[in-house]
Amino acid sequence: MRRYGIQRYSKSVWAGAKPQPLLSAEGAGQGKAVEQEAQTSQVPAPVFVAERLPDVNVGDLVYVRKRVTKLDGTINQSADSYFSLGTGERSPALIAGEGAGGHIARINAISPVREVQEEISTRMPTGPEAGRLQIPPGTPIFEVIRTYHTDDGPLDVAQFLIRGDMAVFDYKFAVPN
């Protein structure tokens, strides 16, 4: 499936007349059935989260919303979104994963999202990651670390592990001055 980097974050997708989660909108546009399983819990903040959320230190308790998504019945990615306990207190819907427009809409309801930063790398999965994704041996993954920057600063950091054999990143954008 193609992930249309910049266009996928259009407010018309997640906050428009018919708000949809980003992956659901992209999947539907490409004729794919999208399913998701999710659960939220509290965990100690990993290093990559503490490095990106200014009010979080390594080991502090944070919320994590762990999701596994499927395209046409096959797991394509895991998506773990981390946010501080304080951010969670501001939005029970964020903790529960409820509401139209998906995760970005729930963050935006707390504080307007101004920038989305994605750091993309590729690597081989660890044993537990390969098991969670149910991928064949030798299949690389894309690791995407996404940070939502809002009027209140960075509020959410997500780690996506995406099967390398099921994704294409397609970016088209205006050339800045």
N, C-alpha and C positions, 0 to 999 in steps of 0.2 A: 504494500500500500504506500502511496505517496503521502508524505507529510509536508504540506505546503507551509513552510516555516513562518513567514511573516503574515500571509493572508489568513492562516488558521486562527490568529488571535483577533480577528476583526470583531468589534463590538456587535456588529449585526448578527454574528453567529451565537454568541453567548448572552447577549443582552437585548436582542432585537425583538421583533414581533412574536417569533417562535423560538425562544432561547433553548439552545442545545449544548450539551457537553462537546468539547472540541473534537474528540475522537469519534463520537457518534455522528456529528455533522460531516466530518471528513470521510468516514466509512460509508455513510449513506450516499454521498456524492460519487463514490467509486463502486457502488453496488455491493458493498460488504455488510453483512449482519454483524453488529457489535454487541457483545455481552460483557458484563463486568461483575466481579465479586469484590466486595470491600469490607474492611473492618477497621475500626479506630481503637487505638490503645495509647497508653503512655509508656515511653521508653527513655533511657538515658540518651542525650543528644550525641550523635556521632560527630567526629571532627569536622567533616565537610559541612554539617549544618551549623555548628558553632562558628565556623569561619565566615558564614554568610548572614547569620541573623545577629544583629548587634546586641540584643538583650539575652543571648543564650551563650552559656559556657559549656565546654565539653563535660558530659556527664549530667548536666541539668535535666530534669524531667521535661519532656516535650511531648506533644501529641504527634502520632504518626497515623496517617490514613493510608493503609496498605490496600492496594488494588491489583488485581490481575485481570487483564482484558483479553478477550478472544475475538478473532475475526473469522467469520464463517465456521465457528466451533473449534478453532485452533488457537491456543495461547500465543499471543504475539508480543506481549510486554507485561512487565510489572511496573507499577507506578506508586512510589511511596512518598507522600507529601508530609513534610514536617513543619510544625508551627508551635510557637511558645504556648505555655499554659495561659498566659495573659491574652494572647490572640484568641485562643479557644473560649475564654470567658466572655469575650466580646460577641461571640456568635455560636450559640448552640447548634445552628444549622450546619456550620462548618464541621463541628465535631461529628454530627450525625450523618453528614454527607447528603443533606436534604435540600431540595429546591431546584428550580429550573436553571439551566445554563451551566451546570457543572461547577467544578472547583474554582475556576477563575471568577465566576459570578459571585460565589460566596466570599472570596477574598475581597473583591471589588465592593461588596456591600459593607465591609468593615472600613475600608479606605480605598479610594479610587486607584486602580492599577494604572501606572504611568509608563512603566517599561517592563518588558519581559526579557530576561537574560538567559541564554542557553549556552552551556559549555558541553560540546559534543566530543566524545572520544570513542575509540573502538578497542576491544580487547576480547580475550577469551573469558568465558564465565567461570566463576568458582563452582565447585561441586554443588553446594546448596542453591546457587543461582540457576544452574542448568536444570536441577531438579524442579525448582519452582516454575521455570519456564517450559519444562518438559521438552527440551530441544535435543536433537541428535548430537552425538559426539562430534567435535570438530567444527561446530557452528559458532562463529563469533557473535558478539553482541555490541550494540551501540549503547554507551552509557551517556545519558543526557542529564545534566544537573541544571534544573530550571529554577530561577529565582524571580519571584514577583516583587517588583519594586513599586511601592505605593506612595501616596502623599505622606504616610506615616513611616516611610522607610521600608526595607525588606521585611515582609511578613510571612513568607512561605518559601521553603526550599523543597523541591521535589527531585527524587532520583528515579529516572526511567531506565530500565534495562530492556532493550528492544532487540528482538531476534534479528540478526544481520541478514537472514535470508527472507525476511518479510517486510523490509522497509527500504524506502528511498527518500532521502531528504531533498526537497526541491525548493530552492530559495530564489525569489525574484524580487528585487527592490530597486528603488531609485538610487542613483549615485549621489552621495552627499556632496555638498560644495566644499 
